[in-house]
């Protein structure tokens, strides 16, 4: 097969994946999540467990060690079949706590500790780097196979450059689809779908090669059985410690590998998917391994002596002249490698950005206030981390020179991540597990693993000189890396696994027994361990009333983005029964907000951010009682009293606010009455005076004309005032006649801007618009709507106090509704006034008598109600901001039903 | 002839709980059968029976998958309300599915 054709096929395949990911993201956005989150897709996405190491390496493993390869699949099978024990709990906790990664889970369980997050992140990065290198190697090797077998005698120029290209391409794909959004829960629909497709490709490829081998090369299953028993594979010896140890190791790895945790817990959209995956994923694994031994046996027989059994899946069809089948196998291996690398780098990048970059940034940033665009920071941190992780993988690959030592690295990596098992299982089953214990256990386990397995894997003379292996460091024989404490003759892998996990678990248990947890830890411990029993054993950790909701909104906007944050605040405000966008900062609300933020930046960072605004985090008596389940009735009673008192205080505050508003309104009404009498009186006086002069008769005609004009002008002023009042009462009664027709929003805004230009025409206003987004046709009453726009723009022209005033007009369509935002860069409306600006007779500044009697916004509100929409003040936009929401197609008078 | 119907309340909830027990037991059963080869394979037999060993493993594997699939649907997610959490009495002689 020509090498160029192979590259072309690869590129086409990648383009196809891009397309699928893109379409899936689109579908997810338009709400078509149903099949995207189906159990089938979930199960297929889990298949990233099977990497290139499995796809190619299993056959090689079988050729060397017989049936031992199957242990790598038996462990996960047991874990999934036993999903009722661990997986169900993990997934539930993951959803309830909005866990973003395995580091987040462990940090969150142990009191939202950022230190633990860093340790876990470090372990994961160190363990995953060689694994990623392994994937790059497998892709490079498989390219090499085609190049060598090419009929054109085409040789691969440089394996390093191939690996570099592959790493670069993967980084690009991952950054494009893995860091597009920072939405809650870290779910990446596009990536998951692409992974699911790749899962199908690799299964089909391996089974196709298997069928070809069994029924075409050999003579069916009977022949295969005979061949197996004849081949040298049948000479393999089952080593009991390895057999049991590897089953345990793979079982541990399937839940602690960062990439597995990502698809298993973080991307899990629905608990019910797990029930299906409990049997479907083992089925997939069985499908991936059923033809491994047949391929190995036939390969050993057919291929020339010395051929690399790791590549039989590819070379066997090639040697039989089956170019197409080999191509399919190649794509299968390519899929295995790419899907693993993509998910692993997303998972690691999330950890690095949430547990290393964010805490550092929170600590190093000079000002106390949350400043700058955190969203961009997080996303960029994530992008750089992805590039960094892949870069590390490439570096490892090129430094190790793609040696055969890489083949063993899969298991070494497994043993590394297995160090998180005690902290994880202890965290979800043992309430007594503490942060100190988990920290000591993790560090000890990681150190022992590195000393006994990871560093020795570079071989004698690699990191450790040969003497260290034979006589121990500094001549201390009991510290030999592969014979710790004098235990000799063990398989190195099992030796390392045994000692690292033993020391890890012992330190974890002892540390937990001897240390004392902080209150937050105890509350989180309860929430994790009893995740099914307690309705919501969340810590209500926030003091109330200290924090300005507007500050919270600013923070949320920086992390979640404007739209999401506003929507979240609006829903919360509605749930509390208050309108607008600023809910009361109740403990429940702060808690919900914290978890929402945690979905984007991780629990520890979210906790720290809110703590900065809301002050000291506090664990209430009620929480402590839940923790210390000695039912101290009296304490519970007093805590109930306390919470009732808080409730009363809140109600009282709301009442006070309402009262204040009423008082203010009444004062304003009085003020308005005197104002309006004044307004009515002034023209009346001049009308009376001039008409008296006219009545006396002997006025020169030109003077008479001038006086008549004054009388006329004053009469018009009076009429306008009365019109406004009348208009308002008509609108309020809902008896207004609407003139519904189609109107172009763009033209409407143009018209409003022109008309409002007459207000303070001397001011130069910069208007920012996005014309394409305004190209909407509305069915509404255009004149009334224009009136609202004119009013808002003139207000802005009148009151915006910036030296270089700017006005931003944003138009968005959300389903059947249109949102128009008017945002200027002035000082905005103070919070205490935001409540009353839409009331009648409200004027914020007495000095700026810019016409009007304080009816403008009141009229706007009534018009919008008549048009089936709303107008509201948008807080925290860096100036005065109004949001007009209206239906795209107004069918009938909104009050027609009520009338 | 009327079958003796023992005093038993909340039969369905009871069945569901036993189903969960089964789900918890399944991996232990699987572990037992997967570890069984340790007992016979290294027995230094000269018989070349790797194929048979492999077939044995895949048969156990298939059975586990089948049982898990049978259990998965009625198990749900454990979130469904246990209809009528009643007393458990006299649970010794109820055949699966029981008289209704």
Contacts between the chains, C-beta under 8 A, distances in Angstrom:
chain1	res1	chain2	res2	distance
A	66	B	50	5.9
A	67	B	50	6.5
A	67	B	53	6.0
A	67	B	54	5.7
A	67	B	57	6.9
A	70	B	54	7.8
A	70	B	57	6.0
A	74	B	34	5.2
A	74	B	57	7.7
A	74	B	61	7.6
A	77	B	30	6.9
A	77	B	61	6.5
A	77	B	64	6.5
A	77	B	65	7.9
A	78	B	27	4.6
A	78	B	30	5.1
A	78	B	31	5.8
A	78	B	34	7.2
A	79	B	27	7.3
A	80	B	68	7.5
A	81	B	26	5.2
A	81	B	27	5.2
A	81	B	30	5.7
A	81	B	64	5.2
A	81	B	65	7.6
A	81	B	67	7.8
A	81	B	68	4.7
A	82	B	23	7.5
A	82	B	24	7.0
A	82	B	26	6.2
A	82	B	27	2.9
A	82	B	28	7.7
A	82	B	30	7.7
A	83	B	23	7.6
A	84	B	20	6.2
A	84	B	23	4.1
A	84	B	24	5.3
A	84	B	75	7.3
A	84	B	78	7.7
A	85	B	24	6.2
A	85	B	27	6.9
A	88	B	77	7.3
A	88	B	78	6.5
A	224	B	51	7.5
A	225	B	51	4.3
A	225	B	52	8.0
A	225	B	55	7.9
A	226	B	51	7.9
A	228	B	50	5.5
A	228	B	51	4.0
A	228	B	54	7.2
A	229	B	48	4.4
A	229	B	49	6.8
A	229	B	50	6.3
A	229	B	51	5.3
A	230	B	48	7.5
A	233	B	50	6.0
A	234	B	48	4.1
A	234	B	49	7.6
A	234	B	50	4.2
A	234	B	51	7.7
A	235	B	48	7.8
A	236	B	50	6.8
A	237	B	41	8.0
A	237	B	42	6.3
A	238	B	37	6.0
A	238	B	38	6.6
A	238	B	41	4.0
A	238	B	42	5.1
A	239	B	42	7.5
A	240	B	38	4.4
A	240	B	42	6.3
A	243	B	35	7.4
A	243	B	37	7.0
A	243	B	38	5.7
A	244	B	35	6.1
A	244	B	38	6.8
A	247	B	31	7.7
A	247	B	34	6.3
A	247	B	35	7.5
A	271	B	77	4.3
A	271	B	79	6.9
A	272	B	76	7.3
A	272	B	77	5.4
A	274	B	77	7.4
A	275	B	72	4.1
A	275	B	73	7.1
A	275	B	75	6.1
A	275	B	76	7.0
A	275	B	77	6.7
A	276	B	72	6.3
A	278	B	68	5.1
A	278	B	71	8.0
A	278	B	72	5.4
A	279	B	65	5.0
A	279	B	66	7.6
A	279	B	68	3.8
A	279	B	69	3.9
A	279	B	72	5.8
A	280	B	69	7.8
A	282	B	61	7.0
A	282	B	64	6.6
A	282	B	65	5.0
A	282	B	68	7.0
A	283	B	65	5.1
A	286	B	58	6.7
A	286	B	61	5.2
A	286	B	62	6.9
A	286	B	65	6.8
A	290	B	58	6.4
A	293	B	50	7.7
A	293	B	51	7.9
A	293	B	54	5.8
A	532	B	78	6.6
